Each structure stands twice: as C-alpha cells, then as structure tokens.
Amino acid sequence: MTPEPDYTHRSRTAAVALVAALILLSFVPPQTVGGIRLKRANILSELIRFEEEAVEAEEPLLDAIDEEEFRIDLQQVARLVADTAPREAPATYEWTLDGPAAATTPPAAGQSDTTRRLPQLVPIEDFDTTGRFAAFCRKLQRGDSLVRIAVMGDSFIEGDILTSDLREQLQLRYGGGGAGFAPAASPLTDFRRTIRTTSKGWNSYNVMQRRTTPEALADSYCVSGWVCQPADGASTRWEGTSERACLEQCNTARILFLSRSDSRIEVTVNDTASRIFEIEGSPLMRQIAVRGTVRSLEFSVLSGAGGVVGYGALFESSPGVAVDNYSIRSNNGQAMFRTSPALNAQADRMLGYDLVILQYGLNILQPDLRNYARYGEQIEKMIAYVRHCFPRAAVLVMSVSDRSIKEEDRFVPMASAPFMVEAQRAAAEASGAAFWNTYRAMQSLGGMARFVAEGWAGKDYTHINFAGGRRIAWGLCDAIDDAVRRHPLSVRVAHANIADSARITPLEEALIRSARPVGRNLRNHPER
C-alpha cells in the first residue's frame, strides 16, 4: 500500500508565511480608502507601538459639517428680530399669589470672592469688545436684580449635567433660586434630577427632528429647541427638588407658549391655588408669570389646543442668578439657525438674558483632523446670530472638552482636541466674545483618563456624568468669580486727575488686546 503523502510541512510553511505577512502588515501606517479610515493592523501591539503621522491640515472636514445647515442670512435675521413688538394682544399674563413671596437665597455665609473650588484657576479669556461681558460681571457683583444665563449645548450638558452645579454654585455665591428652564414635555424628563416633571397629552419634538416635525410646528422653534403639541386636556406639572441647593421653591415661575387661536389655560400653584386664563389668539409668544412662593406648578390646556404650542416653564428667584439649560443631543450648534429669530427676540424681551454660553464641538471632533478653521467660521456665525436675537447678552464660548480614543489596547487623549480648542478660541477672539478653555480645565484635573478612573465620566471616554459635570462647573464658576474681580464696580474718587476703576479696566483691556498677535496659525499653535 502506498503511504499517504505528509502535508504537515506545507501547513507549517503556510502558517509561517501568514505570520510574516501580518508582521509586515503591522508596519503599514493607517490608510484612507474610499473615504474610510483604516486603522493599523498591529499584531505586535504588546511589543511595538507606533506614533501615527499627523493628518495634513488641508484634510476636508468630511461630513461633520453640513454646509446647508450653516447657511444663514444674518440681514434677514436682523429684519425679523426688529419686527417683534407686541401689537395685537398682551404678551404677559400676571398672577401674584396671596401671601409673601419666597425669599431669594442669599449668598452663603463666609463665601468670599477669593474662595475657589478647584486648586488651579483656568481664567476666562476676555476678548469682548462690546462691553456686555463687563456689564454682566458688574450686574452679578451688584446683586440687586436677576442675572439670567442661557447655556446652549449638546449631550454634554443633557439632563442638566454641569449646569445644575454651575447654577447651584452661582446661586450660593450671588443669591437666587429655582431650576431655570424645564420643557413642557420631553423624553429626558426622568433623566433630569433638578426638577420633577410629569406630563400627559403632549407630543414633543426637538429642532434636530425638524424634518419629522408637523408642518404647523416647523416655524415655532425658539431658543429652547423644543416644541410640544398638546391635545385638549394636556397638562404638565413641575415640582422643585432637593437634588441641589436652592431648588425646592422660588419666587417667580414663567410659562412660555404660543396660542395662535383662542384658548383656555388653567394654572395651578402648589396644588392648591388655581386660575383660568382666557388667551386671545395671536402669533406672538406669551408668558404667564406667577409671582409668590412657588414649590410646584401645573399647566393645563382646557380648550383650543389646536393653536397652542408649549415650550416650558422657567423657575427663578430675584434678585440672584438663573441658569437655563438648552441642550439638544447631537447638535453641532447649527440647529440654532433653524429656530425663529422673531420668537427668540420675543422670549428675550420677556426674560432679558445677560449671558449666553455656547457649548458645542464634541460632535464635530474627529481623531485625525487638525484643521477646524471651517467650523470656526460657523462659530462666528453662531455668535452673530445670538447677538441679533439677544442683543443685551454677552457671549461666552466654551471650548470642547478633553476626550480619549482607543488605540490598539489602550485609551489615549484625542490629539485633535487642542486644534479644535484653538479654532474655537480664534472664533471668539475674531467675534469679540469671551472664551473659556474647558479642555484645559479637564487637563488640570488629570484629563479624561482620571475622569473615567474616578467615575466622573462614562466608559466611552467622551461624555462626562453628573460627578464630572460638577468638577467642570466648579472650574467655570471659579473663572466667573475671577472675571467679576477683574471688572469692579465704578468707584468715585476725589480728584479728577485720578482714574477710577471704570476707566482703568477698559484701558487695561484695550492694551491687552493691542498686544495680542494677529492671525494665529491654527496648525502650528494648538493649545498645549
């Protein structure tokens, strides 16, 4: 019998050849094929690590920015904003409750303007050329009225992450109370801890879903980014919580809504006092302002629901600070251009914003991208848009946060983040807005690696949680305190030849601006 041939040596040869091919493949750098980024196939990751080549600055921004989304006619925005004066019906329906109003939370005893929550101060870079940021700081310091802050952002602040602690710290330091804005209905109400919301009979949409928003509501979006459509009998109840300080009660609550046709609205306060409002139809935004001690508030649409659009309620105490969270998941900032400038301006005339904080960029950040100049141009448009809609407000740009990505078997800082930070800073400077470096603040605390290790961020190494938001909020509050000290109130002096603080501060700022280099190279000078 003829013995069967032995092919084992061929198998060994094939295996050796395969291993050799894989080893050689490990030395092939990452490639882009058909627009798809391919990672290095490194089977020697335990033995050999590679420093990947930087991508050329001319690399396109891929699909992260939809140019059509950022198309905005600012002259038309200005015209729409100018035509917002109430004409046909009262914009505000007032209700003052019997009994004394809830006292505003005073600044905490022993809380001095030099007390910091974090060991390292990351100051606000004041590029403001309008005088509005200085006005915000001085109004905050005076403490004799309501100072209102809007934080517009993405999933980074969803559910009141970061803003809950910023609100708490500012209210403890400068007075105030209340949870700020809460939508009439939202899928996220259970996630938010700072106010308890129970709603029924509403369909809610956010501005990122505008293609599926009913046509009758598509032009109704305002700064909140949410619209809620009720059926007759729809209701929402909001109640303060003890999740943070200063939230259980407030002295003013405002309900914002549209009533394009006549409607009947019932409002109930503290589950005891009720009042029915006969609302005359109008295209203008309306508010029902309730003044007194407010612990809970219920808003019910008794009839005329077909013409009603609900936005939500705002809870505040004056004097003091109010912080409104306007977060929309997956928003790069472009969604604000799909809100109504006229409705935004009407809301501002009712509310009076002193500061608008823009927290965007996390959804634009890409691992291998170094050139974010195009996105910087869009940030400049956002700042201009905000100034048209909220003309009295200062603008503060928050940079993108720290973020890590997985390379082979470990997480490493995303090398492109400093380039995004520099583009955001350059946009703020070019627009004369203020800037705060969130990335640097997180780095000062150990970066995303420490945030994950401490349980302050998710295992995606991208999103902070409430514990992480608290640390960043402390840093931002420290920076605001520092800015207040750098913008002191005017002090009268005895002699005309001695400059008072109101003269010195603008002079110092002008000298600082004149000393700054012009035209940063975004590729060669990232934030370190």
Helices and strands as residue ranges (DSSP letters): H 8-26, E 31-33, E 36-38, H 74-82, E 92-96, E 125-126, H 132-142, E 146-153, G 155-160, H 163-174, E 180-183, E 195-206, G 207-212, G 215-217, E 226-240, E 250-259, E 263-269, E 273-279, E 282-294, E 296-303, G 305-307, E 308-316, E 320-327, G 334-338, H 341-351, E 355-359, H 373-389, E 394-398, E 404-407, E 410-413, H 417-431, E 434-436, H 438-444, H 447-453, H 466-486, H 501-515
